[in-house]
Amino acid sequence: MTTWAAPEDEGREGRCSRVTFDIRPHADIVRLTVTHEDLADGGEFADASAGGPRCCPISSPC
């Protein structure tokens, strides 16, 4: 698990979302499930659903 924030929101209380990575064996490969939670609004949800945000987020302690 890690937290993510836009560069301009780094260190601001309540502006981080949480991303969890679940990696499990699946036959002769692995399955990666990425869960992104605590998004601020529908725009962030749409960005995450499309595969990533429009800006380059940073991993930061929140």
Secondary structure, DSSP 8 states (H G I E B T S, - for coil): -EEEE-GGGTT-TT--EEEEEEEEEETTEEEEEEEEE--SSHHHHHHHHTTS-SS--EE---
